[in-house]
Amino acid sequence: MDKNYIKAKLLTLPEEPGSYQMKNKNGEIIYVGKAKNLHNRVNQYFVGAHDFKTTKMVSQIEDFDFIVTNSEKEALVLEINLIKKYRPKYNIMFIDDTSYPYIKITKEDYPRLLIARDTKKDKKAKYFGPFPDASAARDTQKLLQSIYPFRRCTKIPNKVCLYYHMGQCLGPCEYEIDPKVYQDMSDQVSRFLNGDTKEIEQSLNTKMVEASENLEFEKANEYKQMIESIHRVIDKQMIELDQKGNKDAFVYYADKGYLAIQGFLVRRGTILNKEFRLKALYGDAQEEFISFLLQYYDSHPKASELVLPQEVDISSLEDVLETKIVQPQKGYRKKLLEMCYENAKKQLDQKFNIVEQQDEKTEEAMKYLEELANHEMSRIELFDNSHTGGAFTVASCVVYEDGYPSKKDYRLYRLHTQNSDVDSMKEVLYRRYFRLLKEESRLPDGIIVDGGLTQVNAAKEIIDMLGITSIKIMGLVKDDHHNTNALMDTSGDLIPIDKDSSLFFLLTRMQDEVHRVAISYHRKLRAKAQTKSILDEIEGVGPKRKKKLLKEFKNFTNLKNASVEEISKVVPQEVAEKVYYALHQQQ
């Protein structure tokens, strides 16, 4: 860091709201923040004492940029957009793969009743939920589909299917259905999913009595089971019924350099206690909490009310989220927040030691690796190949940032070289780094290849050919039992690794990961090839015609023995000739 340059630039910062972007020596944005006063906020990073994690981030700052906005609200929106665009390594990315299931009624001429987790993909549809888990959502969907004959098929076929004959579909594929029928069903389902089950229960009770009076005891029993299913479904959804209304309650708790966020989602009086995040904290706790809320509601529907602690500054947040925010001093909402806070504190205390130990071990391992390599190794790329007898040759590239996998940067390659692990390594490295150079993308600090001197030399040949001098090349060498044993440099010298060290366990995890990714891709390609036939390569033969041919002739042997005339009874004459020619070319 050029301290004089940073000091001079800090003096020029305006005392206005805006967003600031911290950059490392490669010009990459490593942290994005927002401020009411850019001059005061950015200066705080370079004066006074900080905790270990913030100090680590500041040590990597070589430059910074800023964008002045008209208001703090605009700064908040800009901050989140920049975080989503650049995914800076020191910003807390709260969004993960966890999402709640919803019941969805599609907005189609003939609507369907589906389970969905992404509520933004189809904005025209109606969504009901969230449900505590997939099981509760499936049970509810199954119950409603047994009562209301919504369309089941993804694409409307040419004729009615089994669901029509079971009375669970109206058959719009063959029959004209009044749109009002579907509208009425949608309205009834909406009332049911909003907690009003009386109408359905009364209707089923009436049908059950009528069936009993007509001595249709089997049908009467079906209606009875449906009523019991309604009670089971409703019971399963209700975790705690206290007060009706849709609201979300969130709090945060910061301690020991970590931020814990706990949320209770209340829907129709149902408290879903499943939102918890624990992340390393590099900035201000309240700012990161607000960032979480914006990220969270970017991919989740908003409740009619958001309940937050009094100390949170909601002046800009309420405008950005466009939802009602309540900061209670007493009553039911206050109790919700207290419950959230206690949960956040307890879970942080429980998980902190494990997370801290993992971070410390990883930092220790990376420091040791850099000492052995005598080179910075913040970003490492590892490669591995996989094939079966030279067929389906593939390679994987996995990327680690500061000892943690960066899965968004993983890459898979279908290779052209066969029967040569060395040539395969050369091909994947050339393709990888030629593209990075062409796109002026970030190069890694180090490359680790899975193998001995031949693989290391192959990597060195390609890197030298491309004129790259900034990458450290190392090989992972295994012992006689195929376990990670040592590192090898480009001179062929072995660098032993203590098997009790944190570096040994980190390298083992890395090696397992790159191998797993390569094997998974190889198996996927091989499985895909096994389901493919020569018919897939014939012009004019799509999935439907392929199905017709196999249905008519039972197997490929019979099809191959058939004449053009026999084949033309199933598909057009021109296509039949192509099928016949393709099959007999294989002899």
N, C-alpha and C positions, 0 to 999 in steps of 0.2 A: 504494500500500500504506500503510495506517495502521499505522505501526511501533509506536506505543504500544498499540494494540489487540492486535496480534500478540504483542507482548512480554508483555502481561498474560495472554493466553490460553495462552501457552507455559508460564507458571508453574503453571497449573492442570492440566497434563497428568499423568495417573497413571503410575507406574512399573510398569506391567503390560503383558503382551503384547496385541497388537491390530492393527488395520488403520487407516491414516490416509488421508484423501482431501484433496488440495490443490485449491482452487477459484480461478477467476479472477474478474474484476469482474462477469461475467454470472452468477455462481453455478454455472458449469459445472465439473465435476470434470475437472481436467487431468492429475492424477497420482494413482495409488493405490499405496501401499506397505504393508509389514507390518513389525512390530518385536517383538523380545523385550521391549524396554522403550520404550514410546511416548514418554515424557518425553525420554529421551536421544536417540532417533533423530530425532524431529521437530525438536528444538532444533538438531541438526547442520546443518539447511538454512539457518538464519538466523545462524549464527556462523562466523567463519573465512572463508578464501578457497576458491573453487570454480573449476572449469574453465569455459570459455566457455559450454558448452551447459547446464550445471547453473545457472549464473548467469542465463542467459536464462530458464529455467523459473521460478526463484525470483522474478525480477522481475515475473512475471505472477500471482504468488500474492497474493490479497486476503484469503483466509480459509482455514480448514481444519476438517475434522471428524474424529472418530475413533470407533472402535468397539472396546471392550475385549472380549477373548476369554479363555476359561479356560486356553488353552495356545497355544504357538507354532504347533502343528499347526493349530488352529482358525483362527488368524490367517492362515496360509498358504492354507488353503482359501477363506476369506473374500476375501482379496486377489484370487485368481484369478477368483472369481465376480463380483466388482465390476469387474474389468478386462474380462471378457467382456460384462457388462451395459452399462457406460458407454463402453468403448473410448477411454480418455483419450488425448489427443494426445501426451503425453510418456511414456506407457508403451510399451514395445517390443511390438508385435504381431507375433509370429513366424509365425503361421499364414498360409500363402499357398495358392495353388491347386495347388501341387505335391503329388502323392500317388502312391504306388506302386501298381501293379496287383496284384491277388490273384486266384487261382482260387477260385471259390465253388461249393459244392454246396448247393443250396437244401434247406430242410427242408419238403418238400411230399410229398403222397401219391405223386406221380410226379416226382421231383426233376430239376432241370436243372443243367448244368455251365456256369457263366457267368464272365465277367471283371468284377471289381468294384474300385472304388477306395475307396468308403465302406464301411468294415467295421462301422460302428455302426448303419447303417440297418436291417439285417436281422440281429438278434442270434441268431436261431435257426439260421442257416446256419453251415456250416463254411467257414473261410477258410484258404488255403494261400499262403504267400509271405512277404515281398514278392518280386516279380520285378524284375530290373534295369530293364526297360522294357516297354512295351506289346507290342512285337514278340515278346519271349520268352514273355510270357503268352499271346498269341494262338497262337503255335506249339505251346505245350503244350496249350492247350485244343483246338486242331484235331486234334492227335495223339490225345488221350484220347477225343474224340468219334468218331473213326474206329474206335476199338477198343471203346468201351463205348456201347451204344445208349440214352443218356439222352434224355429228352424235349427237343425243340428249341423247340416253339411256346410263346409267352407265354400264350395262352389256348387251352385244349383245344378243337379243332374237332369237327365232327360225324363226320368220317371220316378215315381214314389219309391221309397225305401222301406226298410223294416220298421223304422220309427213311426211311419204313417200308419202301418198296420197295427202297431202297438198303441195307437192313439196318442203318441207323443210328438207328432208333427202334423200340421194341417195340409201338407203336400202342395206348397205353392209351385213346385216344379211342374205339376200337371193341372192344378185347379186354380181358378181365379179366387183370390181371397180379398175380402173387403179390408182396406187398410185400417179401418176403425177397430176391427177385431184385434189386431196386433197392438193398437194404441191402448185399448182397454186392458189387455194383458199387461202391457208395460206399466200402466198406471197402478194396477193391482199389485204387481211385483214391487213397485216403488214404495207403496204404502207398507207392504210387508217388511221390506228391508229398512224402512224407517221406524220399525217397531210396532206397527199396527197389524197384528196377526188375527184379530177378532173376525174379520170378514172371511178369511180363508177357513178358519176353524169352524165357523157357523155353517159355511157351505159344505164342508166335508162331513160335518155332523148330520146335516140334512140328507146328504147322499148315503151315508152309512145307515141311517134309519130306514130310508126307502129301500135300500138293497136288502136289509133284514126282513122287512115286511113282504118283499117279493121272493123271499127264501133264497136270495142270492148271497149265501153266507160267505163264499170265497171273496166276492167283491166287497162285501161289508167289512171283512177283515183287512182288506187292502186300504180302505179308507181309515180304519182304526189305526193302522200302522203309520199312515201319513200324518195323522194328528199327533201320534206319539213322537214322530220324527221332528215335527215343528217344535215340540217342547224340548227335545234333545238339542236341536240346533240353537235355539234361543238360549238355553242354559249354557251351552258351550261357548257362546259369544260373550256372555256376561261374566266378567271377572269381578267387578265390583259395581253395584248399582247404587249410586248415591244421589246424584243430581242430574237431571236431563240437560242435554245441550252438548254441542260439539265445541270442544276447546282443547288446546295444546298448552301444556305447562312445561317450561324449560328453566333450568338453573345451571350455573357453573360453579366449580370449586377448583381453585388453583393452589398447588402446594408442591414443594420440592422440585420445581422446574417442569411440572406436568399440569395439564388441564383436563379436568373431568367434567363432562356435560351429561346431565341426566334429563330425560324428558318423559312425561306421562301424556299419552294421547287419549283423550276422552271423547268417545263417540256414543251418543244415545245413552249416556251414563256408564259406558264401558271404559274402564281404565286399562290401557295397554301399556304395561311397564316394560318396554323392550328397547327403548332408545338410550344407548349409553355409548359415549366416545371417550377414549383416554389417549391423549397425544402429548408428545414433547412440546413444551411451550417456548417459543423464541421471541415473541412480542408481548404486547399488553394483553392480559387475560380477557378483559371486557371486549376489546377490539376483535380478538379471535372468536369470542362467543357470538358476537354479532355476525362475523364472517360465517360461522357455522350455520346460523339461522338462515342467512341468505342462500348458502349452498344447499341447505336441506330443503327449503321451499322452492328451489329451482327444479326439483325432481319429485316433490310430494305435494299433494293438494293441501291447501290451507284450510284450517278449521275456521269457524265463524269468529273465533276469539283466541287470541294468544296471550297467555298469562306469564308474566316475567317479573323478576325481583325488582324492587323499587330503585336499587342503585344503578340499574341499566339505563343508559341514556337512549331514549327511544325517539328523540326529536326527528331524526332522519329515517330511522328504521321503519316507523309506522307508515311514512309516505312511500317508501320503496316497496314494502311488502303489500301495501294497500289492503291492510286488514286491521281490525280493531285490536289494540293492545291494552291489556288491563294489568295494573301493578297494585295488587290488593294490600291493604293494611290489616285486614281481619277476615274472618269467615271461611267458607269452604275453599275458595281459591287460595287463600293464604296457607291453609293446611296442605293443599296440593303441593305448593312450593316447598314447604317445610319437609314434606315426605321426599320430594325430589332431591333436596339438598342433603338430607341424611343418607339417601341411597348413593348419591354422587361421592360423598365423603368416604363412606364405608368401602365402596368399590375401588376408589383410588387407593386407599390404604391397603386393601387386599392385593391389588394388582401391581402396586408401585414397585415393590422389591424385585419381583420377577422381571418387569420391564426394565428397571434400572440396571439389574445385573446383566441382562441381554445387551443393553446399550454399552455398558462399560466393557464387556467382553469383546464386542464388535469393534469398538474404538481401539482397544488394546491390540486386537488382531491386525487391524489396518495399519496401526503405527509400526508394528513388528514387520509387516510385509514391506512397508516403505523403507525400513532400515535394511532389510535383506536385498531389496531391489536397488537401493540407493537412487530411488526415483519416486516422484509423486505417483500414487496409485488410487486416486479418489474414484476414478471411473475405469472399470475393468470390463473387458469383453472376453467371453470364453466361447470356444467353438468345439463342436463334436460332430462326427459323421455317423450315419447308420445306413445299412443296406442288407439285402439278402442275396448272397451269391452274385453281387454286382448289380442286381435289379433294384429298382425303387431307391436309388441312392439319394439321400437327403443330408442336409446339414442344419444345425441349429446354432444361433448366436444368442447368448443370454448376456444381459448387461447388469452390472452391479454398481450402485452409487454409494460410496462410503460404507461398503459392506452389506448393503441391503439390495435385494433384487428390484430392478426397475422394469416391471413386466411390460409396460407400454412401449419399451424400446426393444423387446425381443424381436428376432426376425427368423423366418424359416426359409430354406432354400431347397428347391428341387434341382439336383445337380445333373450335368450332362456327362461327366466323367464316370467311368465304371472300373471296378476291380483294382483300384489304386487309391488307398487312403491318402497318400501324399498328394496325388493330383487333385483329389477331392478337396483337400485342405487348401491347395493353391487356388482352386476355382472359387471357393466360397470367400476366401480372403480378398481376392482380386475384385470380385463383384461387390463385396461389402464396402471396401475402402475407395474403390474407384467412384462409387456412387456418392459416398460421403464427401469426397473431394470435389466432385462435380457440383453437388448441391451446397457446398461450403458449410456443411453441417459439422457439429462438434466431433472431433476425433477422441478416442479414449486415451487415457494416460498409459494403460498397459493392456497387453493381450496375453491370455493364458490359453495354450493349446493342450489338448489331452493327448499326451504321447511323449516320446523321447526325442533324441537329437534330430532324427529325420523330419519329424513334424515341426520342430523348432526352426530347422534350416529352411523348410518349405515356407514357413511364415516369414522368415527374414528375407528370403528371396523376393517375395511379393512386395513386402513393405519397402525394401530398397529400390525395387523396380519403379514403384510409385513415387519415390523421392520423399518419403515420410521419415523424418528424423526424430519426431517427438514421442514415439511410442516405444515403451519397454516391452520386449518379447520374452516370455518365460514358458516353460513346459511343466506340466504336472506329471511326475514320474511315479509309476506304481511298483509295488514290490511283487514277489512271486505269488502272492495271494490276491493280486489285483486290488490292493488297498493303496490309498494315497501314501506316498513315502517321502518324496522330496520334490524340490523345485529344480529346474535346470535353466541355466542362462544360455545365451547364444554362443558361448564358447564351449558349451558341452559340460561345463563344471556343475556338479551336483551341490545343491544347498539343502542340507538335511533340515528336517522340521521336527521339533520336539512333539511327540504324540500326545503330550499332556498340555500343550499350549493351546490358547484360544485360536491361533492362526490355523493349526492343524484341523480343528473342527470347522472353521469357516471355509477352508479350501475343500474339505470333504463335502460340505453342503453345496458349495458351488459346483463341484464335479458331479455330484448326484443330480443337481438341477439341470445342467446342460445336457447330461445323458438322458434324463427323463424327457425333456422337451424333444430331443432328436428321435428317440424311440417312439414317442406318442405320434409324431408327425409321420414317421415311417409306417407305423401300423395303420394309420388312417388312410394313407395312400394305397397300401396293400389291400385293405378291406374294400376300398372303393373299386379297385381293379377287379377284385374277385366277383363283384356284383355286376360287372360290365360284360357285355357279350359283343360279338361281331355285329349283331343287329343294331347296336347303338351307333355304329359307324356308317350305316347305310342311309344315304339321302332319301328322305321321304318316309322313313320309319321312326315315328316318335313313340312315346310311352304307350299310347293307346293302341297303335297298330302292332307294336311288339307284344302287348298283352293278348291281342286278338289272335296273332299267329301262334303263340305258345298255347293258348287255350284250345285252338283248333287242332294243332298237330301234337300236342302233349309234351314233346321234347324236341331237341335239336336234330336228333337222328332222323326222326320221322319227317321233319321239315326239310332236311337235306335230301332225303329220298323222294320228296314230292316234286312233281313237274311244275313248270311255269303255269300251266292251266289250272292245276289244283291250288297253287298259291294265289292265283288271280281271283279265286272265289272269295278270298278273305280280304285282299287289298287290291287296289287298282292295277291294271295290266302293267303299266310302266314300272311301278314299284315292285311288282312280282318278279319282273325280269331282273331288276337290280338285286333283289334278295337271292334269286337263284344263282346269278353270276357271282355274287360275293361269297356265297357258301361253297360253291364249287371251285373258286379260286384258292380255297384253303387246302385242297387236296395235294 
